[in-house]
Amino acid sequence: MEAAKQLSIPLYDVMQVAGETLFDWIQTHFDHQTNILIAVGTGNNGGDGYVAASLLLADGYTITLASIDPARPLSGDALLAQQSWLASGGEVADIRLVDTEHFELIVDGLLGTGLKGTVTSAYQSVIQRINQSSAHILSIDIPSGLDANTGASLGASINADTTISFVGLKTGLVTGNGKQKSGNLIFKPLNIGETFGQLMEAQGRLIEYADFAPLAPRALHSHKGNNGKLLCIGGNNGMAGAIRMTSEAALRTGVGLVKVYCHANSTSSIVQGRPEIMASSENLAQLLEWADCIVFGPGLGQTSWSQETFNQLFSYLIHHHKPLIIDADGLNLLSHQLHALQLSYLIMSPHSAEAARLLNTDVEKIENDRYGAATKLVERYGGNCILKGAGSIVHSQQGTYVCANGNPGMSTAGMGDVLSGVLGSLAAQGMTADEASLFGVCIHSAAADLVADNFGQRGMIASDLFDYLRQLVNRK
C-alpha cells in the first residue's frame, strides 16, 4: 500500500496493528468464555484474522481458526501471519467441516476489498452458513462479498453485526445495501489513514449535522418578507396531507411566509389547524411571481390537473429562473422529459423508485450503485440530486456526500415531504443549492434521530420532526 510505503511502515506492521485493533474490540465486548470462530480467506483480511487469533489465544481465549482452503499456500504478509499463528500452537481447520452454530462470535476475514466479480460457490456456501448462525458477526474491513465502492452484494455477502474498517472508509459501507450489511460501522485509520486520504481521491465524503456551524442569528430589524417567501405546489384532490407537511416543515425551519397552490378541493384541509399557511387554487402565475423559491411535487398526483400545473410551472421557469425543489410526483412527471432543465438552482430529491423512473431503469440497478445513479441524474437533468434512503447521497457541485444521520424509523409516509419543506425553507432564506442540499438532508435526518432517541424508531411519523427541526435551527 502506497500510504505505508511513503511513511516507511512495513505492510506487515500495518497488519499487526489491524489485528491488535480486532483483539482490543473483542476483548472489550466478549469475555474469555466466549467460543470464537475466526473464518479466513487467502488475502490480507485473512492475515488480519491470523494476527487477531494469535493475540486472543495468548490471552486465554478459546479460538477456532478455519480457512476456506487450508491446503492452499499463502504468500506475503498473510503467510507471515499464518506462520506466527501456527508457531503459537494454533491450527487451521477446514471451514466447510466446521459447525458454525456452536459459536457466539464469528470473525469474518474471508474476502476483502480486492474482490472482483461474483463470489464463488464455495464462498457463497460458507457465507450463507455464517449468516444463518446465531453468533455475533464481526467483519474485518468489509463484510465478505460486498463491492467496496458501491455496497452491492456480489452473489452473496455477510450480514455483519459489526464491521471494523481500516485505513480508508469504504464508500460502499455507508449507503444502501452496504450500510445494512455492515451493521455497526467502526473506522480505524491505523496510523496511515491521513496519508492514504491525501493519495486517494475520495468517491464521497461522510457528513453529519454536527459538522455544520450554527445558523447566524437574525437581524433585530428583520421581518417576514426578508426571511423568505416559499411557494409549495401540490395537494391534488384527496392528497392534501403531503403539501401540508411540506409547508409546516418549511415554517418550522424558519421561512418567513408560505403559500400553497393546490387543487380547489384541498384548500380547506391544508389550512385547517395551521392558519399560518395560505392556500389557493387560483392565480398560479401571480404566486410564482411572488415566490423566492418553489417546492413542487408533494401530493401532486399525475392527473390532468397535475400535468397542467407542471406545464404552467416550467413555462414560467424558462423565463424566470427561481430556486426549485422538486420531489414526489413532480419527479414522476419530470421523468417524461428528455433533456436537462437548464435551471440555475435546482434540487431533486428522489427515492430509489423515483430515480429508477427518471433514469428509465429498475430499482435494483439504482440500489446496486447509488453513487452512479446520483451522478447520472445530475448529468441528465442538471442541478443537485439528493438520492434518499439509508445513507442519503447528495451529489452537488461541490462533490458527492453521504449523510451519516438518520435511522430506519424514517421509513414512513411523509418523510420526503418534510424534507422538501426543509430544503425549500433553506433555499428561500438565501442558502445556495449546495448549502441547502447538504444542511437540509443532515438537519432533517438529525431531527429524526432525536425523535428516535426520545421515543424510539417504531411509530415515528413525519410530523414528529417539526419540534426538533425548530430546535436544531436555533442551536447556538
C-alpha positions as CSV (number, residue, x, y, z in Angstrom):
1,M,0.0,0.0,0.0
2,E,1.4,3.3,-1.1
3,A,0.5,5.2,2.1
4,A,2.5,2.7,4.2
5,K,5.5,3.0,1.8
6,Q,5.5,6.8,2.0
7,L,5.6,6.6,5.8
8,S,8.2,3.8,5.6
9,I,5.9,1.5,7.5
10,P,6.2,-2.2,6.6
11,L,2.9,-3.6,5.5
12,Y,3.2,-6.4,8.0
13,D,3.3,-3.8,10.7
14,V,0.0,-2.4,9.4
15,M,-1.4,-5.9,9.6
16,Q,-0.2,-6.3,13.1
17,V,-2.0,-3.0,14.1
18,A,-5.2,-4.2,12.4
19,G,-5.0,-7.5,14.3
20,E,-4.4,-5.7,17.6
21,T,-7.5,-3.4,16.9
22,L,-9.6,-6.5,16.3
23,F,-8.2,-8.1,19.5
24,D,-9.0,-4.9,21.6
25,W,-12.5,-4.8,20.3
26,I,-13.2,-8.5,21.1
27,Q,-11.6,-8.2,24.5
28,T,-13.8,-5.2,25.3
29,H,-17.1,-6.9,24.2
30,F,-16.6,-10.6,24.8
31,D,-15.3,-12.5,27.9
32,H,-12.8,-15.4,27.9
33,Q,-15.6,-18.0,28.0
34,T,-16.8,-16.9,24.5
35,N,-16.5,-19.6,21.9
36,I,-14.9,-17.8,18.9
37,L,-14.6,-18.8,15.3
38,I,-12.2,-16.8,13.0
39,A,-13.0,-17.5,9.4
40,V,-10.2,-16.6,7.0
41,G,-9.6,-16.5,3.3
42,T,-6.3,-16.2,1.4
43,G,-5.8,-12.5,1.3
44,N,-4.9,-9.7,3.8
45,N,-8.2,-9.8,5.6
46,G,-7.3,-13.4,6.4
47,G,-3.9,-12.2,7.6
48,D,-5.6,-9.7,10.0
49,G,-7.6,-12.7,11.2
50,Y,-4.5,-14.7,11.9
51,V,-2.9,-11.9,13.9
52,A,-6.0,-11.4,16.0
53,A,-6.3,-15.2,16.6
54,S,-2.7,-15.3,17.8
55,L,-3.3,-12.4,20.3
56,L,-6.6,-13.9,21.5
57,L,-5.0,-17.4,22.0
58,A,-2.1,-15.9,24.0
59,D,-4.7,-14.1,26.2
60,G,-6.5,-17.3,27.1
61,Y,-9.4,-17.3,24.7
62,T,-10.7,-20.5,23.0
63,I,-10.2,-20.0,19.3
64,T,-11.1,-22.0,16.3
65,L,-9.5,-20.7,13.1
66,A,-10.8,-22.1,9.9
67,S,-9.9,-21.4,6.3
68,I,-11.9,-21.7,3.1
69,D,-9.0,-23.7,1.7
70,P,-6.5,-24.9,4.3
71,A,-4.2,-26.6,1.8
72,R,-3.7,-23.5,-0.4
73,P,-0.3,-21.9,0.2
74,L,-0.4,-18.2,1.3
75,S,2.1,-15.6,0.3
76,G,3.4,-12.2,1.5
77,D,2.2,-10.8,4.8
78,A,-0.7,-13.2,5.1
79,L,1.8,-16.1,5.1
80,L,3.9,-14.4,7.8
81,A,0.7,-14.0,9.9
82,Q,-0.3,-17.6,9.3
83,Q,3.2,-18.9,10.3
84,S,3.1,-16.9,13.5
85,W,-0.3,-18.5,14.3
86,L,1.0,-22.0,13.7
87,A,4.1,-21.3,15.7
88,S,2.0,-20.3,18.7
89,G,0.3,-23.7,18.6
90,G,-2.7,-22.8,16.6
91,E,-4.3,-25.0,13.9
92,V,-6.1,-24.3,10.7
93,A,-9.4,-26.1,10.2
94,D,-11.4,-26.5,7.1
95,I,-14.4,-24.2,7.5
96,R,-16.5,-26.4,5.3
97,L,-16.3,-29.0,8.0
98,V,-16.9,-26.6,11.0
99,D,-20.4,-26.4,12.6
100,T,-20.9,-22.6,12.7
101,E,-23.9,-23.0,15.1
102,H,-21.6,-23.7,18.1
103,F,-20.0,-20.2,18.2
104,E,-21.0,-17.0,19.9
105,L,-18.7,-14.8,17.9
106,I,-17.7,-15.3,14.3
107,V,-14.9,-13.1,12.9
108,D,-15.3,-12.7,9.1
109,G,-12.0,-12.4,7.3
110,L,-12.9,-14.4,4.2
111,L,-12.9,-11.7,1.5
112,G,-11.7,-8.2,1.3
113,T,-11.8,-5.1,-0.9
114,G,-10.0,-6.8,-3.8
115,L,-12.9,-9.0,-4.7
116,K,-13.8,-8.8,-8.4
117,G,-16.8,-10.4,-10.0
118,T,-19.2,-12.8,-8.4
119,V,-18.4,-14.7,-5.2
120,T,-17.5,-18.4,-6.0
121,S,-19.9,-21.1,-5.0
122,A,-17.6,-22.3,-2.2
123,Y,-17.5,-18.9,-0.6
124,Q,-21.2,-18.5,-1.1
125,S,-22.0,-21.7,0.8
126,V,-19.8,-20.6,3.7
127,I,-21.3,-17.1,3.8
128,Q,-24.8,-18.5,3.9
129,R,-23.9,-20.8,6.8
130,I,-22.4,-17.9,8.7
131,N,-25.4,-15.7,8.1
132,Q,-27.7,-18.4,9.4
133,S,-25.8,-18.8,12.7
134,S,-26.9,-17.0,15.9
135,A,-23.4,-15.7,16.5
136,H,-22.5,-12.0,16.6
137,I,-20.6,-11.5,13.3
138,L,-17.6,-9.2,13.2
139,S,-16.4,-8.4,9.7
140,I,-12.8,-7.3,9.1
141,D,-12.6,-4.2,6.9
142,I,-15.7,-5.1,4.9
143,P,-18.4,-7.8,5.0
144,S,-17.2,-10.5,2.7
145,G,-18.9,-10.5,-0.6
146,L,-19.6,-6.7,-0.8
147,D,-18.4,-4.4,-3.5
148,A,-16.3,-1.9,-1.6
149,N,-17.2,1.0,-3.9
150,T,-21.0,0.5,-4.3
151,G,-22.0,-1.7,-1.4
152,A,-23.7,-4.2,-3.8
153,S,-23.7,-7.8,-2.9
154,L,-21.6,-9.8,-5.4
155,G,-23.6,-13.0,-5.4
156,A,-23.7,-13.5,-1.6
157,S,-22.4,-11.3,1.3
158,I,-22.0,-11.4,5.0
159,N,-24.7,-9.8,7.2
160,A,-22.3,-8.3,9.8
161,D,-23.4,-7.1,13.2
162,T,-20.2,-5.1,13.4
163,T,-17.6,-4.0,10.8
164,I,-14.3,-2.5,11.6
165,S,-13.0,-0.8,8.5
166,F,-9.3,0.1,8.2
167,V,-7.2,2.9,6.7
168,G,-9.9,4.4,4.5
169,L,-13.6,4.2,5.0
170,K,-15.1,2.3,2.0
171,T,-17.8,4.2,0.3
172,G,-19.9,1.1,-0.2
173,L,-20.3,0.7,3.6
174,V,-22.2,3.9,4.3
175,T,-25.2,3.8,2.0
176,G,-28.0,1.4,0.9
177,N,-27.3,-2.3,1.0
178,G,-23.8,-1.8,2.2
179,K,-25.0,0.2,5.2
180,Q,-27.4,-2.6,6.1
181,K,-24.8,-5.3,5.7
182,S,-22.2,-3.5,7.8
183,G,-24.1,-3.2,11.0
184,N,-22.4,-1.1,13.5
185,L,-19.6,0.5,11.4
186,I,-16.3,1.4,13.1
187,F,-13.5,3.2,11.3
188,K,-9.8,2.8,12.3
189,P,-7.2,4.7,10.2
190,L,-4.3,2.5,11.6
191,N,-1.8,5.5,11.7
192,I,-1.8,5.8,7.9
193,G,-5.3,6.9,7.1
194,E,-4.3,10.6,6.7
195,T,-1.6,9.8,4.2
196,F,-4.0,7.4,2.4
197,G,-6.6,10.2,2.2
198,Q,-4.0,12.5,0.6
199,L,-3.1,9.9,-2.0
200,M,-6.6,8.7,-2.9
201,E,-9.4,10.8,-4.5
202,A,-12.4,10.1,-2.4
203,Q,-15.6,9.0,-4.2
204,G,-17.6,10.6,-1.5
205,R,-17.4,12.3,1.9
206,L,-19.4,11.3,5.0
207,I,-21.1,14.3,6.5
208,E,-23.4,14.9,9.5
209,Y,-25.3,17.6,11.2
210,A,-22.6,18.2,13.8
211,D,-20.2,19.2,11.0
212,F,-22.2,22.4,10.4
213,A,-21.8,25.7,12.3
214,P,-25.0,27.1,13.9
215,L,-27.1,29.3,11.7
216,A,-26.4,33.0,12.0
217,P,-28.8,34.9,14.2
218,R,-31.4,37.0,12.5
219,A,-31.1,40.8,12.4
220,L,-33.1,42.6,15.0
221,H,-35.0,44.5,12.4
222,S,-35.8,41.5,10.2
223,H,-39.4,40.9,9.2
224,K,-41.4,38.1,7.5
225,G,-40.8,39.4,4.0
226,N,-37.0,39.2,4.2
227,N,-37.0,35.8,5.8
228,G,-38.0,34.1,2.6
229,K,-41.3,33.6,0.6
230,L,-41.9,30.0,-0.3
231,L,-44.5,28.7,-2.7
232,C,-45.4,25.0,-2.3
233,I,-47.2,23.4,-5.3
234,G,-49.1,20.1,-4.9
235,G,-52.0,18.8,-3.0
236,N,-54.3,17.3,-5.6
237,N,-57.8,16.3,-4.8
238,G,-57.7,13.9,-1.8
239,M,-53.9,14.4,-1.4
240,A,-53.7,17.5,0.8
241,G,-51.6,15.9,3.6
242,A,-48.3,15.8,1.8
243,I,-48.2,19.5,0.8
244,R,-49.5,20.5,4.3
245,M,-46.5,18.7,5.9
246,T,-44.1,20.3,3.4
247,S,-45.5,23.7,4.3
248,E,-45.4,23.3,8.0
249,A,-41.8,21.8,7.9
250,A,-40.8,25.0,6.0
251,L,-42.3,27.2,8.6
252,R,-40.6,25.2,11.5
253,T,-37.3,25.6,9.6
254,G,-37.6,29.3,9.6
255,V,-39.0,30.6,6.4
256,G,-41.0,33.9,6.7
257,L,-44.0,33.2,4.5
258,V,-45.5,30.1,2.9
259,K,-48.2,29.9,0.3
260,V,-49.6,26.8,-1.2
261,Y,-51.0,26.3,-4.7
262,C,-53.3,23.2,-4.7
263,H,-56.4,21.6,-6.1
264,A,-59.6,23.5,-5.2
265,N,-60.9,20.6,-3.1
266,S,-57.7,20.7,-1.0
267,T,-57.5,24.3,0.3
268,S,-59.6,23.9,3.4
269,S,-57.7,20.7,4.5
270,I,-54.3,22.4,4.1
271,V,-55.1,25.4,6.2
272,Q,-57.2,23.7,8.9
273,G,-55.3,23.9,12.2
274,R,-52.4,25.8,10.7
275,P,-53.6,29.3,9.8
276,E,-50.1,30.5,9.1
277,I,-50.3,28.6,5.8
278,M,-52.1,30.5,2.9
279,A,-53.6,28.2,0.3
280,S,-55.1,29.0,-3.1
281,S,-56.3,27.1,-6.2
282,E,-56.1,30.2,-8.4
283,N,-53.7,32.6,-10.0
284,L,-50.6,30.4,-10.2
285,A,-48.8,33.0,-12.3
286,Q,-49.1,35.6,-9.6
287,L,-48.0,33.1,-6.9
288,L,-44.9,32.2,-9.0
289,E,-44.0,35.9,-9.3
290,W,-44.4,36.4,-5.6
291,A,-42.2,33.5,-4.5
292,D,-38.5,33.5,-3.7
293,C,-38.4,29.7,-4.0
294,I,-40.7,26.9,-5.2
295,V,-41.3,23.4,-3.9
296,F,-43.0,21.3,-6.5
297,G,-44.5,17.8,-6.2
298,P,-45.8,16.6,-2.8
299,G,-49.3,15.3,-3.2
300,L,-49.3,16.5,-6.9
301,G,-50.6,13.3,-8.4
302,Q,-50.5,12.5,-12.1
303,T,-53.9,13.7,-13.3
304,S,-54.7,16.2,-16.0
305,W,-54.6,18.9,-13.2
306,S,-51.1,17.8,-12.3
307,Q,-49.9,17.9,-15.9
308,E,-51.4,21.3,-16.5
309,T,-49.8,22.6,-13.3
310,F,-46.4,21.1,-14.4
311,N,-46.7,22.8,-17.8
312,Q,-47.5,26.2,-16.3
313,L,-44.6,26.0,-13.8
314,F,-42.0,25.1,-16.4
315,S,-43.3,27.6,-18.9
316,Y,-42.7,30.2,-16.2
317,L,-39.3,28.9,-15.2
318,I,-38.0,29.1,-18.8
319,H,-38.0,32.9,-18.5
320,H,-37.7,33.3,-14.7
321,H,-35.0,31.3,-13.0
322,K,-36.0,30.8,-9.4
323,P,-34.8,28.1,-7.0
324,L,-36.8,24.9,-7.5
325,I,-37.1,21.9,-5.2
326,I,-38.8,19.0,-7.0
327,D,-39.9,15.8,-5.4
328,A,-42.6,13.0,-5.4
329,D,-45.0,13.2,-8.4
330,G,-43.1,16.3,-9.7
331,L,-40.3,13.9,-10.4
332,N,-42.6,11.3,-11.9
333,L,-43.8,13.9,-14.4
334,L,-40.3,15.1,-14.9
335,S,-39.3,11.6,-15.9
336,H,-41.1,12.1,-19.2
337,Q,-38.8,15.0,-20.1
338,L,-35.8,14.1,-22.3
339,H,-33.5,16.9,-21.6
340,A,-31.9,18.9,-18.8
341,L,-34.0,21.6,-17.2
342,Q,-31.3,24.3,-17.6
343,L,-32.2,25.8,-14.3
344,S,-29.6,27.7,-12.3
345,Y,-30.9,26.5,-9.0
346,L,-32.4,23.0,-8.9
347,I,-32.6,20.3,-6.2
348,M,-34.1,16.9,-6.9
349,S,-34.8,14.6,-4.0
350,P,-35.9,11.2,-5.4
351,H,-36.1,7.9,-3.6
352,S,-34.8,4.8,-5.5
353,A,-38.1,4.1,-7.3
354,E,-38.4,7.7,-8.5
355,A,-34.7,7.6,-9.5
356,A,-35.4,4.5,-11.5
357,R,-38.2,6.2,-13.4
358,L,-36.1,9.2,-14.0
359,L,-33.3,7.1,-15.5
360,N,-35.6,4.5,-17.2
361,T,-34.2,1.6,-15.3
362,D,-35.2,-0.5,-12.3
363,V,-34.8,-0.1,-8.5
364,E,-32.3,-2.9,-8.2
365,K,-29.9,-1.2,-10.5
366,I,-30.3,2.1,-8.7
367,E,-29.6,0.4,-5.3
368,N,-26.6,-1.6,-6.7
369,D,-24.8,1.7,-7.5
370,R,-26.4,4.6,-5.7
371,Y,-23.4,6.8,-6.3
372,G,-23.5,6.2,-10.0
373,A,-27.3,6.8,-10.1
374,A,-27.0,10.2,-8.3
375,T,-24.3,11.2,-10.8
376,K,-26.4,10.2,-13.8
377,L,-29.4,12.1,-12.5
378,V,-27.4,15.3,-12.3
379,E,-25.9,14.6,-15.7
380,R,-29.3,14.2,-17.3
381,Y,-31.3,16.8,-15.5
382,G,-28.8,19.2,-14.1
383,G,-28.8,20.8,-10.6
384,N,-28.2,18.9,-7.4
385,C,-29.5,15.4,-6.5
386,I,-30.4,14.0,-3.1
387,L,-30.9,10.2,-3.5
388,K,-32.8,9.4,-0.4
389,G,-32.5,6.2,1.6
390,A,-30.2,4.6,4.2
391,G,-27.1,6.8,3.9
392,S,-28.8,9.5,1.7
393,I,-26.4,10.7,-1.1
394,V,-26.1,14.3,-2.0
395,H,-24.4,14.9,-5.4
396,S,-23.7,18.6,-5.6
397,Q,-21.5,21.0,-7.4
398,Q,-19.0,20.6,-4.5
399,G,-18.9,16.8,-4.9
400,T,-20.6,13.7,-3.5
401,Y,-21.5,13.4,0.1
402,V,-23.3,10.8,2.3
403,C,-25.4,11.8,5.2
404,A,-24.4,9.9,8.4
405,N,-27.5,10.9,10.3
406,G,-30.8,9.1,10.0
407,N,-32.4,5.8,11.2
408,P,-34.9,3.2,10.0
409,G,-37.7,4.9,11.8
410,M,-37.8,7.4,8.9
411,S,-39.3,4.7,6.7
412,T,-42.7,6.1,6.9
413,A,-45.2,8.2,4.9
414,G,-44.4,11.9,4.6
415,M,-40.7,11.9,5.5
416,G,-39.8,13.0,2.0
417,D,-42.5,15.7,2.0
418,V,-41.0,17.1,5.2
419,L,-37.5,17.1,3.6
420,S,-38.9,19.1,0.7
421,G,-40.2,21.7,3.1
422,V,-36.9,21.9,4.8
423,L,-35.0,22.3,1.6
424,G,-37.4,24.9,0.3
425,S,-37.2,26.9,3.5
426,L,-33.4,27.0,3.5
427,A,-33.3,28.0,-0.2
428,A,-35.9,30.8,0.3
429,Q,-33.8,32.1,3.2
430,G,-30.8,32.5,1.0
431,M,-28.8,29.3,1.1
432,T,-27.1,28.2,-2.1
433,A,-28.3,24.9,-3.7
434,D,-25.2,23.1,-2.3
435,E,-25.7,24.6,1.2
436,A,-29.4,23.8,1.3
437,S,-28.9,20.3,-0.1
438,L,-26.2,19.3,2.5
439,F,-27.5,21.1,5.5
440,G,-31.1,20.2,4.7
441,V,-30.5,16.5,4.5
442,C,-28.5,16.4,7.7
443,I,-30.8,18.5,9.8
444,H,-33.8,16.5,8.6
445,S,-32.1,13.2,9.5
446,A,-30.7,14.6,12.8
447,A,-34.3,15.7,13.8
448,A,-35.4,12.1,13.1
449,D,-32.5,10.8,15.3
450,L,-33.7,13.0,18.1
451,V,-37.2,11.6,17.8
452,A,-35.8,8.1,17.9
453,D,-33.6,8.8,20.9
454,N,-36.6,10.1,22.8
455,F,-39.4,7.9,21.7
456,G,-38.0,5.0,19.6
457,Q,-38.0,4.3,15.9
458,R,-41.2,2.3,15.6
459,G,-44.2,4.6,15.5
460,M,-42.3,7.6,14.3
461,I,-44.3,9.8,12.0
462,A,-43.2,12.6,9.7
463,S,-44.8,15.4,11.7
464,D,-42.9,14.3,14.8
465,L,-39.9,16.1,13.3
466,F,-41.3,19.6,13.4
467,D,-40.4,20.5,17.0
468,Y,-36.9,19.0,16.6
469,L,-36.3,20.9,13.3
470,R,-37.2,24.1,15.2
471,Q,-34.8,23.1,18.0
472,L,-31.9,22.4,15.6
473,V,-32.2,25.5,13.5
474,N,-32.0,27.5,16.8
475,R,-28.8,25.7,18.0
476,K,-26.3,28.2,19.3
